[in-house]
Amino acid sequence: MLKHAFIKGCGSYLPEKIVTNSDLTKIIDTTDEWIVNRTGIRQRHIAAENQNTSDLAIKAGENALAHAELLPTDIDILILATTTPDKTFPATATTVQSKLGMKKGAAFDIQAVCSGFVFGMSIANSFIKSGQANTVMVVGAETFSRILDWKDRGTCVLFGDGAGAVILQSTRINNSKIINSSILSTHLHSDGSTNDLLFVDGGPSSSQTVGHVRMAGKEVFRHAVTNLTSVVKETLEANNMTIEDIDWLVPHQANKRILDSTAKKLNLSKDKIIITLDRHANTSAASIPLALDEAVRDGRINRGDIVLMEAMGGGLTWGSILIRW
């Protein structure tokens, strides 16, 4: 029998403070109409001054444990995808590990910006398939508001804060037949030659500052549509499927124009796309698990559904996960 990973439970958390587009018009030269037309975003959640990324991650992790009906001591590995860690070191995941009450295994951070959750799920899948872990928690958590230039209307309107968590457990495959729901495949890519398209102009090694997000919007848009379309096609081909086989697409929530353009290129019905962008904005590594948790809890995603997740982030990095829920 071969081991495979399936999603046992999920959870999410959003800070209480909501900043609407109208609120932003008071601090920068913009309008609600301009933001909605260009991005699809109407509001975003912003962490309180005393809330760190770990605080958001802990809440999401607790909710995922409750949904999965598991204890923190059941977790073997905790993977935290984030671009906004509490500190340069130690890894924010170790803070989450301690405060959740996880007593064994290991906890570590990964950094692939908006693709971080997809990368984390791929790593978790490998741990389980290799037999190194039975139960893995993957968290995407960001306080992206801390690295925004609030005078740059081209970037500050795009992002929000939040966290989402997923718990994977091992199941078994007998005679090559998948008995339970499981991760079918993961696909990861990066291209470091495009670093200057989306980055933060700071860092402990280069400038000893935190820095702010900088983005070449038109180029990022072009790469996003091309790369996301390509990785979806790669995923379908690897699983001998067509786009009609997909029940739900849970994409990284970056920009509605990117979502619409990608769906058009794939000939995918918009009714099959889970969208939370209008209320959450772009929460980087947290965006997919936030959207996933919402769709699971409101009953759209059900056991047996074929769910495709895809993301692209700075690096550029991009990837996908195909799941039989």
N, C-alpha and C positions, 0 to 999 in steps of 0.2 A: 504494500500500500504506500502511495506517495502522499506527502503532506501538502496541504494547500491552505491559503489564508482566506478567511471570510470576515465580514464586518459583523461584530457582535453587538455593537451599540455606538451611538454618537451623541454629541452634546455641543452646546455653544453658549456664548455669553457676549452681550453687548453693553458697553458703558451706558449709564443712565442719561448723560448729557447728549442732547440732540442739537445739531447746528444745521439750520435750514439754509437754502440758497438765499433767502431774504436776509438772514442774519449776516451772510458774507457780503452782501451789498453795502453793509455799513462800514466794512474795513478795507474793501478793495473795489476797483472800478469794474463792476460786472453786473449782470442782471439774472434773475431767475430764468427768464426765457433763453438767454445765451447759454447758460449752463445745461439746461434741459435739452435744448436742441443739439448741442455738441456732444453731450455725454450720456443723457438719460438719467442723470443724478438729480434728486430733489432734496435729499438730506443725508447726513452722516452722523455717526456716533463718535464722540470725542472723550477720551479717558480723562478722569479727574486728575488734578495736580498730584494727588497722593496715590494714584494708581499706576503701577508698573506693568510691563508686559507680563511678568510672572503672575500678577494678580488676576489678569484676564484669563490666562492659561489655566490657572487653578480652578476657576469657576467653570470653565468649559470642561475640564477634566472631571470634576465632580459630577457634572450633569451627564457626561458620557458613562461614567461608572454606574450611576443610578439607572440609566437607560439599559445598560448591559446586565444589570443585576450582579455586579462584581464588586469586590473589595480592592482597595489600593494594593494590598499585599498579593493580589493575584497577578499584578503586572510584572513582567520580566524585563521589558525594555521600554523606556520612554524617549521618544524622539520629538524634539521641539523645532519646528521650522519658524524662523523669525529673522527679520532684518533689523529689528529694534530691540536687542537684548537689554536686560537691566544694566549690565556692566560689560566691560570688555572681557573680563573673566571673573569668576568662574562661569561656566555655561548656565544660562538661565534655566535650562532643563533640570539642573540639580536642585535649584530652589523649589521648582514645581514638585520634583520628586519628594523632597523633604516635607513640604507643607501638605502634600496629598496624603502622606503616610505610606509611601511605597518603600518597602524594606529590603528588597533584593534587586539583583540585576544591575542595570546601568541606565544612565540618563545622559543625553548629549544633544547639543544644538546642531542644526544644519542651516546653511545659508544659500538659497537659490532664489531669493527675493519672491516674486509672485508665483514662481513655480515650486516654491519650497515644500508645500504640502504634497504635491505630486511626487517629488523626489523622496520625501519622507515615507510615503506609502510604498514606494518601490523598495526602499531599504528595509522597511518592516516586512514586506512580502518575502524578501530574500532571507531574512532572519528565520522566519517561520518555515519556509520551504526547505531550508538547510537543517532544520531541527535544533537551531541554537536558541530558539525561544518558542514558547507556546502562546503567550498573550502579550501583545505590543500595543501601547498607546501612542498615537501620532497626533500631535497638536500643531495647529497653525495659529500663531498669536502675534499681534502687532499693535504698537502704539505709534503708528506712522505719523500722527500729528506732530510728534516731537522732532521730525526731520524735515518738516515742510517750511518753505519760505512763504510766509503768509502775505507777502507783497507780490508774489508771482502768481497771477490769476490763471496762468496756463497749467499750473500743477496743484496749487493748494485747494482748488475746488474738487479735485478728483478723488481724494483719499479720505479714509476714515479709520477708526480703531475697532478692534474686536478680536474674538478668538473662537475657534472651533476645534473639536477633538473627535477622533474616531478610535475605537478599540478593535483590533484584529485578533482573531484566535485561529488556531490550527484546526483543520478538518482533514479528512482523509479521502483519497481517490482510490477506488478499487477497480482494477481492470480498465484503467484509463477513462472511467466514467465518473463524472463529478457528481457526488452524492448530494452535497449541500451547496448553498450559495458560496461563491468564491471569487477571488481576483483572477481574471482570465489572462491578462497580460499588462505589462507596463512598458513604456517607451520614453526614453530620456535623451535630450539633446542639449548642446550648448555651442556657442560660437563667440569666443573671446575677442575676435576682431571687431565686434560691434559694441564693445564696452562703452564707447563714448556716446551712445544713443540714449542711454538711461542709466544714471549713476548718482551717487551722492558725493559732493565735492569736499569730502573730509575723511578722516580715518586716523587711528592711533599711530600708524606707521608713517603715513605720508605728511600729515599736517597737525597731528595731536588735537584735532577738533572733531566735533560730531558732523558738521556740514549739513547741507540741504539737498533735496532732490532736484536734479536737473534732467531735462528730457527734450529730445528732438522729436516733438509730437508726430509730425507727418511721417518721418522715417519709422518710428516705432509702430505706428498704425499699419504701414505697408508690410513690415516684417511680421507683425502679429497675424494679419489675415493670411499671409502666405504660409507661415510656419504652422499655425494652428490647423489650417486646412490640410496641410501635408501630413501632420502627425495623426490626424483623425483617419485619413486614408490609409496610412501605414498600419494603424491599429485594426481597422476593418479587414485589411488584406491578411494580416497575421492571424486573424481568427476566422477567416473564410466567411465573412459577413458583408452585408451591404448596409447602407445608411437606413434602410427600412427596418432592419433588425434592432435598431436602437430605440428603446422605450423613452429614455430620458438622457439629455445632455446637461451636465452640471459643469458649466464653464467657469473659468476665472472671471470675476466680475470687474472688468477694467473699463469698458466703454461700450455703450449700446451700439454705436456704429460698428465697432469691431464684431460684436455678437451678430448683428444683422448681416454684415458682409460675409462673415464666415458661414453662417447658415445658408445664405444664398448660394455660395460657391459649392456647398455640400448638398444642396437641394434638400435641406432638412426643414421640416415644418417648425415654425416658431412655437407652436403649441407643445412641442417636446422639449423646450429649453427652460430650465429653471433660472429665473432672474430675480435677484434681490438687490441689484445695483441701484435702483431708484431710492431705496431706503438705507442701504449700508454703504454706498459708494465703493471705491476700490480699497479693500482691506488687505491687500497683498496676500501673504501666505494663509490668511484666515478666510479668504473669500469663498473658496470651494467648500470647506467643511461647514461654514455658516449657512450657505445655500443648501447643502446636502441635508443638514439637520432640520432645517425648516421644511423641506419637501418630504422628509421621512415622517416628521411629527404631524404634518397636516394631511397625511394619507395619500399623497401623490405617488410616492415611491413605495412599492410593495415587494414582498419576497417573490423572487422569480423574474423581476424586471431586469433588463439589460441596461446598465447605467454607464455612460461614458463621461469621464472627467478630463478636462484639458486646461492647460495654462501656459502663459509665456511671461517671463519677467526679465529684469536686467541681467546682463551678461553677454549676450542675450542667452537665456535658458528657456527651454520649452519641453513639454512632455504630456503624456496621457496615461490614463488608467482605465481599463475596461473591467467591469464587475458584473457578475450575475448576482443580483441582490438576493 
